[in-house]
């Protein structure tokens, strides 16, 4: 059985750093999902009230972060759905 915290030859590399980050999100009970939107990265899409974060861990070890804040909190306007679908 592999000991907890051992990542093979990736320990200390980008994969180990990614796993450490995901474990910290778990411990903080922050909802996230993983996505693969570019051939050289793994994206962590994290959500907390009022914020959404996109954290892309690149194969070269760099990290790109984009943050999106809630504009006006909860809204109850059905026309907003129409506005969203018109953006395409």
Jmol script that loads the backbone (N, CA, C; Angstrom):
load data "model"
ATOM      1  N   UNK A   1       0.846  -1.182   0.000  1.00  0.00           N
ATOM      2  CA  UNK A   1       0.000   0.000   0.000  1.00  0.00           C
ATOM      3  C   UNK A   1       0.891   1.246   0.000  1.00  0.00           C
ATOM      4  N   UNK A   2       0.540   2.223  -0.832  1.00  0.00           N
ATOM      5  CA  UNK A   2       1.308   3.460  -0.928  1.00  0.00           C
ATOM      6  C   UNK A   2       0.994   4.369   0.254  1.00  0.00           C
ATOM      7  N   UNK A   3       2.016   4.896   0.933  1.00  0.00           N
ATOM      8  CA  UNK A   3       1.763   5.784   2.064  1.00  0.00           C
ATOM      9  C   UNK A   3       1.051   7.061   1.622  1.00  0.00           C
ATOM     10  N   UNK A   4       0.182   7.587   2.473  1.00  0.00           N
ATOM     11  CA  UNK A   4      -0.502   8.840   2.184  1.00  0.00           C
ATOM     12  C   UNK A   4       0.543   9.940   2.061  1.00  0.00           C
ATOM     13  N   UNK A   5       0.392  10.794   1.060  1.00  0.00           N
ATOM     14  CA  UNK A   5       1.326  11.894   0.868  1.00  0.00           C
ATOM     15  C   UNK A   5       2.482  11.560  -0.050  1.00  0.00           C
ATOM     16  N   UNK A   6       2.582  10.319  -0.545  1.00  0.00           N
ATOM     17  CA  UNK A   6       3.657   9.959  -1.464  1.00  0.00           C
ATOM     18  C   UNK A   6       3.128   9.997  -2.887  1.00  0.00           C
ATOM     19  N   UNK A   7       3.790  10.764  -3.745  1.00  0.00           N
ATOM     20  CA  UNK A   7       3.334  10.927  -5.126  1.00  0.00           C
ATOM     21  C   UNK A   7       4.361  10.392  -6.123  1.00  0.00           C
ATOM     22  N   UNK A   8       5.156   9.432  -5.714  1.00  0.00           N
ATOM     23  CA  UNK A   8       6.161   8.886  -6.615  1.00  0.00           C
ATOM     24  C   UNK A   8       7.178   9.933  -7.011  1.00  0.00           C
ATOM     25  N   UNK A   9       7.598   9.898  -8.263  1.00  0.00           N
ATOM     26  CA  UNK A   9       8.617  10.849  -8.712  1.00  0.00           C
ATOM     27  C   UNK A   9       8.052  12.243  -8.940  1.00  0.00           C
ATOM     28  N   UNK A  10       6.722  12.424  -8.770  1.00  0.00           N
ATOM     29  CA  UNK A  10       6.117  13.740  -8.954  1.00  0.00           C
ATOM     30  C   UNK A  10       6.129  14.576  -7.681  1.00  0.00           C
ATOM     31  N   UNK A  11       6.547  13.986  -6.568  1.00  0.00           N
ATOM     32  CA  UNK A  11       6.545  14.732  -5.307  1.00  0.00           C
ATOM     33  C   UNK A  11       7.383  15.989  -5.462  1.00  0.00           C
ATOM     34  N   UNK A  12       6.816  17.120  -5.115  1.00  0.00           N
ATOM     35  CA  UNK A  12       7.511  18.389  -5.250  1.00  0.00           C
ATOM     36  C   UNK A  12       7.356  18.996  -6.628  1.00  0.00           C
ATOM     37  N   UNK A  13       6.920  18.215  -7.599  1.00  0.00           N
ATOM     38  CA  UNK A  13       6.678  18.725  -8.943  1.00  0.00           C
ATOM     39  C   UNK A  13       5.271  19.266  -9.067  1.00  0.00           C
ATOM     40  N   UNK A  14       4.877  19.610 -10.280  1.00  0.00           N
ATOM     41  CA  UNK A  14       3.560  20.204 -10.493  1.00  0.00           C
ATOM     42  C   UNK A  14       2.439  19.262 -10.067  1.00  0.00           C
ATOM     43  N   UNK A  15       2.586  17.953 -10.306  1.00  0.00           N
ATOM     44  CA  UNK A  15       1.530  17.018  -9.912  1.00  0.00           C
ATOM     45  C   UNK A  15       1.394  16.960  -8.396  1.00  0.00           C
ATOM     46  N   UNK A  16       2.496  16.894  -7.699  1.00  0.00           N
ATOM     47  CA  UNK A  16       2.466  16.894  -6.238  1.00  0.00           C
ATOM     48  C   UNK A  16       1.879  18.182  -5.693  1.00  0.00           C
ATOM     49  N   UNK A  17       2.247  19.322  -6.302  1.00  0.00           N
ATOM     50  CA  UNK A  17       1.696  20.606  -5.877  1.00  0.00           C
ATOM     51  C   UNK A  17       0.198  20.659  -6.131  1.00  0.00           C
ATOM     52  N   UNK A  18      -0.244  20.112  -7.276  1.00  0.00           N
ATOM     53  CA  UNK A  18      -1.674  20.077  -7.588  1.00  0.00           C
ATOM     54  C   UNK A  18      -2.423  19.237  -6.554  1.00  0.00           C
ATOM     55  N   UNK A  19      -1.893  18.065  -6.231  1.00  0.00           N
ATOM     56  CA  UNK A  19      -2.547  17.220  -5.230  1.00  0.00           C
ATOM     57  C   UNK A  19      -2.592  17.889  -3.862  1.00  0.00           C
ATOM     58  N   UNK A  20      -1.521  18.547  -3.471  1.00  0.00           N
ATOM     59  CA  UNK A  20      -1.513  19.263  -2.195  1.00  0.00           C
ATOM     60  C   UNK A  20      -2.592  20.349  -2.185  1.00  0.00           C
ATOM     61  N   UNK A  21      -2.712  21.082  -3.300  1.00  0.00           N
ATOM     62  CA  UNK A  21      -3.718  22.133  -3.414  1.00  0.00           C
ATOM     63  C   UNK A  21      -5.136  21.551  -3.318  1.00  0.00           C
ATOM     64  N   UNK A  22      -5.385  20.443  -4.032  1.00  0.00           N
ATOM     65  CA  UNK A  22      -6.706  19.814  -3.993  1.00  0.00           C
ATOM     66  C   UNK A  22      -7.031  19.319  -2.591  1.00  0.00           C
ATOM     67  N   UNK A  23      -6.044  18.776  -1.899  1.00  0.00           N
ATOM     68  CA  UNK A  23      -6.256  18.326  -0.523  1.00  0.00           C
ATOM     69  C   UNK A  23      -6.598  19.491   0.395  1.00  0.00           C
ATOM     70  N   UNK A  24      -5.955  20.651   0.179  1.00  0.00           N
ATOM     71  CA  UNK A  24      -6.266  21.837   0.981  1.00  0.00           C
ATOM     72  C   UNK A  24      -7.681  22.320   0.708  1.00  0.00           C
ATOM     73  N   UNK A  25      -8.122  22.272  -0.552  1.00  0.00           N
ATOM     74  CA  UNK A  25      -9.504  22.641  -0.872  1.00  0.00           C
ATOM     75  C   UNK A  25     -10.478  21.700  -0.177  1.00  0.00           C
ATOM     76  N   UNK A  26     -10.182  20.392  -0.214  1.00  0.00           N
ATOM     77  CA  UNK A  26     -11.021  19.412   0.480  1.00  0.00           C
ATOM     78  C   UNK A  26     -11.117  19.721   1.969  1.00  0.00           C
ATOM     79  N   UNK A  27      -9.972  19.972   2.586  1.00  0.00           N
ATOM     80  CA  UNK A  27      -9.945  20.262   4.022  1.00  0.00           C
ATOM     81  C   UNK A  27     -10.759  21.505   4.354  1.00  0.00           C
ATOM     82  N   UNK A  28     -10.739  22.494   3.461  1.00  0.00           N
ATOM     83  CA  UNK A  28     -11.489  23.736   3.676  1.00  0.00           C
ATOM     84  C   UNK A  28     -12.945  23.603   3.240  1.00  0.00           C
ATOM     85  N   UNK A  29     -13.297  22.424   2.723  1.00  0.00           N
ATOM     86  CA  UNK A  29     -14.660  22.155   2.239  1.00  0.00           C
ATOM     87  C   UNK A  29     -15.083  23.130   1.146  1.00  0.00           C
ATOM     88  N   UNK A  30     -14.154  23.413   0.258  1.00  0.00           N
ATOM     89  CA  UNK A  30     -14.431  24.274  -0.899  1.00  0.00           C
ATOM     90  C   UNK A  30     -14.755  23.381  -2.078  1.00  0.00           C
ATOM     91  N   UNK A  31     -15.918  23.605  -2.676  1.00  0.00           N
ATOM     92  CA  UNK A  31     -16.347  22.809  -3.828  1.00  0.00           C
ATOM     93  C   UNK A  31     -15.458  23.130  -5.027  1.00  0.00           C
ATOM     94  N   UNK A  32     -15.030  22.080  -5.720  1.00  0.00           N
ATOM     95  CA  UNK A  32     -14.242  22.274  -6.932  1.00  0.00           C
ATOM     96  C   UNK A  32     -14.495  21.125  -7.886  1.00  0.00           C
ATOM     97  N   UNK A  33     -14.120  21.351  -9.141  1.00  0.00           N
ATOM     98  CA  UNK A  33     -14.118  20.277 -10.129  1.00  0.00           C
ATOM     99  C   UNK A  33     -12.900  20.479 -11.012  1.00  0.00           C
ATOM    100  N   UNK A  34     -12.456  19.388 -11.605  1.00  0.00           N
ATOM    101  CA  UNK A  34     -11.291  19.427 -12.489  1.00  0.00           C
ATOM    102  C   UNK A  34     -11.765  19.429 -13.929  1.00  0.00           C
ATOM    103  N   UNK A  35     -11.070  20.211 -14.752  1.00  0.00           N
ATOM    104  CA  UNK A  35     -11.375  20.273 -16.173  1.00  0.00           C
ATOM    105  C   UNK A  35     -10.081  20.238 -16.963  1.00  0.00           C
ATOM    106  N   UNK A  36     -10.216  19.868 -18.212  1.00  0.00           N
ATOM    107  CA  UNK A  36      -9.064  19.814 -19.116  1.00  0.00           C
ATOM    108  C   UNK A  36      -9.449  20.583 -20.369  1.00  0.00           C
ATOM    109  N   UNK A  37      -9.111  21.870 -20.392  1.00  0.00           N
ATOM    110  CA  UNK A  37      -9.538  22.736 -21.482  1.00  0.00           C
ATOM    111  C   UNK A  37      -8.426  23.062 -22.469  1.00  0.00           C
ATOM    112  N   UNK A  38      -7.185  22.804 -22.075  1.00  0.00           N
ATOM    113  CA  UNK A  38      -6.026  23.037 -22.954  1.00  0.00           C
ATOM    114  C   UNK A  38      -5.131  21.807 -22.882  1.00  0.00           C
ATOM    115  N   UNK A  39      -4.381  21.540 -23.948  1.00  0.00           N
ATOM    116  CA  UNK A  39      -3.590  20.306 -23.971  1.00  0.00           C
ATOM    117  C   UNK A  39      -2.444  20.271 -22.955  1.00  0.00           C
ATOM    118  N   UNK A  40      -2.068  21.423 -22.397  1.00  0.00           N
ATOM    119  CA  UNK A  40      -0.920  21.472 -21.494  1.00  0.00           C
ATOM    120  C   UNK A  40      -1.298  21.863 -20.072  1.00  0.00           C
ATOM    121  N   UNK A  41      -2.578  21.650 -19.686  1.00  0.00           N
ATOM    122  CA  UNK A  41      -2.959  22.080 -18.342  1.00  0.00           C
ATOM    123  C   UNK A  41      -4.119  21.260 -17.784  1.00  0.00           C
ATOM    124  N   UNK A  42      -4.259  21.365 -16.468  1.00  0.00           N
ATOM    125  CA  UNK A  42      -5.428  20.869 -15.747  1.00  0.00           C
ATOM    126  C   UNK A  42      -6.005  22.081 -15.026  1.00  0.00           C
ATOM    127  N   UNK A  43      -7.310  22.295 -15.185  1.00  0.00           N
ATOM    128  CA  UNK A  43      -7.935  23.444 -14.546  1.00  0.00           C
ATOM    129  C   UNK A  43      -8.738  22.997 -13.331  1.00  0.00           C
ATOM    130  N   UNK A  44      -8.561  23.720 -12.236  1.00  0.00           N
ATOM    131  CA  UNK A  44      -9.363  23.537 -11.033  1.00  0.00           C
ATOM    132  C   UNK A  44     -10.372  24.676 -11.027  1.00  0.00           C
ATOM    133  N   UNK A  45     -11.642  24.334 -11.110  1.00  0.00           N
ATOM    134  CA  UNK A  45     -12.722  25.316 -11.082  1.00  0.00           C
ATOM    135  C   UNK A  45     -13.314  25.263  -9.677  1.00  0.00           C
ATOM    136  N   UNK A  46     -13.050  26.295  -8.865  1.00  0.00           N
ATOM    137  CA  UNK A  46     -13.470  26.316  -7.466  1.00  0.00           C
ATOM    138  C   UNK A  46     -14.552  27.372  -7.255  1.00  0.00           C
ATOM    139  N   UNK A  47     -15.504  27.069  -6.389  1.00  0.00           N
ATOM    140  CA  UNK A  47     -16.603  27.996  -6.130  1.00  0.00           C
ATOM    141  C   UNK A  47     -16.800  28.191  -4.632  1.00  0.00           C
ATOM    142  N   UNK A  48     -16.878  29.446  -4.244  1.00  0.00           N
ATOM    143  CA  UNK A  48     -17.253  29.835  -2.885  1.00  0.00           C
ATOM    144  C   UNK A  48     -18.321  30.917  -3.035  1.00  0.00           C
ATOM    145  N   UNK A  49     -19.136  31.164  -2.015  1.00  0.00           N
ATOM    146  CA  UNK A  49     -20.197  32.159  -2.164  1.00  0.00           C
ATOM    147  C   UNK A  49     -19.671  33.503  -2.671  1.00  0.00           C
ATOM    148  N   UNK A  50     -20.220  33.930  -3.795  1.00  0.00           N
ATOM    149  CA  UNK A  50     -19.846  35.211  -4.379  1.00  0.00           C
ATOM    150  C   UNK A  50     -18.638  35.182  -5.301  1.00  0.00           C
ATOM    151  N   UNK A  51     -17.957  34.035  -5.387  1.00  0.00           N
ATOM    152  CA  UNK A  51     -16.740  33.944  -6.194  1.00  0.00           C
ATOM    153  C   UNK A  51     -16.672  32.626  -6.947  1.00  0.00           C
ATOM    154  N   UNK A  52     -16.055  32.685  -8.122  1.00  0.00           N
ATOM    155  CA  UNK A  52     -15.664  31.482  -8.855  1.00  0.00           C
ATOM    156  C   UNK A  52     -14.227  31.695  -9.296  1.00  0.00           C
ATOM    157  N   UNK A  53     -13.421  30.685  -9.084  1.00  0.00           N
ATOM    158  CA  UNK A  53     -11.991  30.750  -9.423  1.00  0.00           C
ATOM    159  C   UNK A  53     -11.671  29.694 -10.464  1.00  0.00           C
ATOM    160  N   UNK A  54     -10.865  30.053 -11.459  1.00  0.00           N
ATOM    161  CA  UNK A  54     -10.308  29.096 -12.411  1.00  0.00           C
ATOM    162  C   UNK A  54      -8.802  29.107 -12.218  1.00  0.00           C
ATOM    163  N   UNK A  55      -8.263  27.993 -11.759  1.00  0.00           N
ATOM    164  CA  UNK A  55      -6.830  27.872 -11.506  1.00  0.00           C
ATOM    165  C   UNK A  55      -6.286  26.837 -12.493  1.00  0.00           C
ATOM    166  N   UNK A  56      -5.454  27.273 -13.422  1.00  0.00           N
ATOM    167  CA  UNK A  56      -4.892  26.346 -14.409  1.00  0.00           C
ATOM    168  C   UNK A  56      -3.454  26.013 -14.049  1.00  0.00           C
ATOM    169  N   UNK A  57      -3.207  24.730 -13.813  1.00  0.00           N
ATOM    170  CA  UNK A  57      -1.870  24.220 -13.502  1.00  0.00           C
ATOM    171  C   UNK A  57      -1.271  23.728 -14.804  1.00  0.00           C
ATOM    172  N   UNK A  58      -0.244  24.412 -15.254  1.00  0.00           N
ATOM    173  CA  UNK A  58       0.371  24.144 -16.547  1.00  0.00           C
ATOM    174  C   UNK A  58       1.463  23.090 -16.439  1.00  0.00           C
ATOM    175  N   UNK A  59       1.694  22.385 -17.528  1.00  0.00           N
ATOM    176  CA  UNK A  59       2.712  21.325 -17.572  1.00  0.00           C
ATOM    177  C   UNK A  59       4.103  21.855 -17.241  1.00  0.00           C
ATOM    178  N   UNK A  60       4.364  23.139 -17.543  1.00  0.00           N
ATOM    179  CA  UNK A  60       5.698  23.702 -17.273  1.00  0.00           C
ATOM    180  C   UNK A  60       5.871  24.163 -15.827  1.00  0.00           C
ATOM    181  N   UNK A  61       4.825  23.963 -14.987  1.00  0.00           N
ATOM    182  CA  UNK A  61       4.907  24.329 -13.578  1.00  0.00           C
ATOM    183  C   UNK A  61       4.296  25.679 -13.246  1.00  0.00           C
ATOM    184  N   UNK A  62       3.935  26.457 -14.255  1.00  0.00           N
ATOM    185  CA  UNK A  62       3.317  27.753 -13.986  1.00  0.00           C
ATOM    186  C   UNK A  62       1.846  27.568 -13.640  1.00  0.00           C
ATOM    187  N   UNK A  63       1.267  28.599 -13.047  1.00  0.00           N
ATOM    188  CA  UNK A  63      -0.131  28.562 -12.632  1.00  0.00           C
ATOM    189  C   UNK A  63      -0.798  29.858 -13.090  1.00  0.00           C
ATOM    190  N   UNK A  64      -1.915  29.733 -13.813  1.00  0.00           N
ATOM    191  CA  UNK A  64      -2.716  30.886 -14.229  1.00  0.00           C
ATOM    192  C   UNK A  64      -3.983  30.897 -13.388  1.00  0.00           C
ATOM    193  N   UNK A  65      -4.355  32.078 -12.871  1.00  0.00           N
ATOM    194  CA  UNK A  65      -5.542  32.191 -12.023  1.00  0.00           C
ATOM    195  C   UNK A  65      -6.442  33.295 -12.556  1.00  0.00           C
ATOM    196  N   UNK A  66      -7.726  32.979 -12.696  1.00  0.00           N
ATOM    197  CA  UNK A  66      -8.745  33.969 -13.018  1.00  0.00           C
ATOM    198  C   UNK A  66      -9.810  33.894 -11.937  1.00  0.00           C
ATOM    199  N   UNK A  67     -10.288  35.076 -11.480  1.00  0.00           N
ATOM    200  CA  UNK A  67     -11.320  35.126 -10.448  1.00  0.00           C
ATOM    201  C   UNK A  67     -12.508  35.899 -10.984  1.00  0.00           C
ATOM    202  N   UNK A  68     -13.696  35.406 -10.658  1.00  0.00           N
ATOM    203  CA  UNK A  68     -14.931  36.042 -11.085  1.00  0.00           C
ATOM    204  C   UNK A  68     -15.791  36.304  -9.856  1.00  0.00           C
ATOM    205  N   UNK A  69     -16.146  37.571  -9.649  1.00  0.00           N
ATOM    206  CA  UNK A  69     -16.971  37.946  -8.496  1.00  0.00           C
ATOM    207  C   UNK A  69     -18.429  38.045  -8.916  1.00  0.00           C
ATOM    208  N   UNK A  70     -19.313  37.748  -7.971  1.00  0.00           N
ATOM    209  CA  UNK A  70     -20.741  37.910  -8.198  1.00  0.00           C
ATOM    210  C   UNK A  70     -21.042  39.386  -8.414  1.00  0.00           C
ATOM    211  N   UNK A  71     -21.863  39.667  -9.399  1.00  0.00           N
ATOM    212  CA  UNK A  71     -22.157  41.053  -9.742  1.00  0.00           C
ATOM    213  C   UNK A  71     -23.127  41.689  -8.757  1.00  0.00           C
ATOM    214  N   UNK A  72     -24.224  41.004  -8.494  1.00  0.00           N
ATOM    215  CA  UNK A  72     -25.243  41.626  -7.653  1.00  0.00           C
ATOM    216  C   UNK A  72     -25.939  40.620  -6.742  1.00  0.00           C
ATOM    217  N   UNK A  73     -25.292  39.544  -6.448  1.00  0.00           N
ATOM    218  CA  UNK A  73     -25.934  38.546  -5.612  1.00  0.00           C
ATOM    219  C   UNK A  73     -27.016  37.800  -6.378  1.00  0.00           C
ATOM    220  N   UNK A  74     -27.997  37.299  -5.665  1.00  0.00           N
ATOM    221  CA  UNK A  74     -29.080  36.524  -6.266  1.00  0.00           C
ATOM    222  C   UNK A  74     -30.062  37.460  -6.946  1.00  0.00           C
ATOM    223  N   UNK A  75     -30.444  37.091  -8.168  1.00  0.00           N
ATOM    224  CA  UNK A  75     -31.427  37.888  -8.904  1.00  0.00           C
ATOM    225  C   UNK A  75     -32.571  36.990  -9.342  1.00  0.00           C
ATOM    226  N   UNK A  76     -33.750  37.541  -9.423  1.00  0.00           N
ATOM    227  CA  UNK A  76     -34.933  36.802  -9.832  1.00  0.00           C
ATOM    228  C   UNK A  76     -35.521  37.492 -11.061  1.00  0.00           C
ATOM    229  N   UNK A  77     -34.823  37.349 -12.197  1.00  0.00           N
ATOM    230  CA  UNK A  77     -35.241  38.009 -13.428  1.00  0.00           C
ATOM    231  C   UNK A  77     -35.148  37.007 -14.572  1.00  0.00           C
ATOM    232  N   UNK A  78     -36.285  36.435 -15.007  1.00  0.00           N
ATOM    233  CA  UNK A  78     -36.270  35.422 -16.064  1.00  0.00           C
ATOM    234  C   UNK A  78     -35.690  35.926 -17.383  1.00  0.00           C
ATOM    235  N   UNK A  79     -35.706  37.219 -17.619  1.00  0.00           N
ATOM    236  CA  UNK A  79     -35.155  37.741 -18.886  1.00  0.00           C
ATOM    237  C   UNK A  79     -33.644  37.574 -18.950  1.00  0.00           C
ATOM    238  N   UNK A  80     -32.995  37.382 -17.795  1.00  0.00           N
ATOM    239  CA  UNK A  80     -31.549  37.181 -17.802  1.00  0.00           C
ATOM    240  C   UNK A  80     -31.173  35.891 -18.523  1.00  0.00           C
ATOM    241  N   UNK A  81     -32.024  34.869 -18.464  1.00  0.00           N
ATOM    242  CA  UNK A  81     -31.762  33.623 -19.174  1.00  0.00           C
ATOM    243  C   UNK A  81     -31.741  33.892 -20.684  1.00  0.00           C
ATOM    244  N   UNK A  82     -32.659  34.709 -21.141  1.00  0.00           N
ATOM    245  CA  UNK A  82     -32.699  35.072 -22.562  1.00  0.00           C
ATOM    246  C   UNK A  82     -31.445  35.853 -22.953  1.00  0.00           C
ATOM    247  N   UNK A  83     -31.010  36.750 -22.092  1.00  0.00           N
ATOM    248  CA  UNK A  83     -29.803  37.540 -22.372  1.00  0.00           C
ATOM    249  C   UNK A  83     -28.580  36.629 -22.474  1.00  0.00           C
ATOM    250  N   UNK A  84     -28.493  35.629 -21.602  1.00  0.00           N
ATOM    251  CA  UNK A  84     -27.361  34.692 -21.630  1.00  0.00           C
ATOM    252  C   UNK A  84     -27.355  33.892 -22.919  1.00  0.00           C
ATOM    253  N   UNK A  85     -28.516  33.389 -23.318  1.00  0.00           N
ATOM    254  CA  UNK A  85     -28.572  32.584 -24.533  1.00  0.00           C
ATOM    255  C   UNK A  85     -28.328  33.412 -25.785  1.00  0.00           C
ATOM    256  N   UNK A  86     -28.479  34.738 -25.715  1.00  0.00           N
ATOM    257  CA  UNK A  86     -28.233  35.602 -26.867  1.00  0.00           C
ATOM    258  C   UNK A  86     -26.753  35.917 -27.045  1.00  0.00           C
ATOM    259  N   UNK A  87     -25.904  35.514 -26.096  1.00  0.00           N
ATOM    260  CA  UNK A  87     -24.471  35.824 -26.158  1.00  0.00           C
ATOM    261  C   UNK A  87     -23.714  34.993 -27.179  1.00  0.00           C
ATOM    262  N   UNK A  88     -24.305  33.918 -27.644  1.00  0.00           N
ATOM    263  CA  UNK A  88     -23.550  33.058 -28.555  1.00  0.00           C
ATOM    264  C   UNK A  88     -23.328  33.767 -29.841  1.00  0.00           C
TER     265      UNK A  88
END
end "model"
wireframe off; spacefill off
backbone 0.3
color backbone group
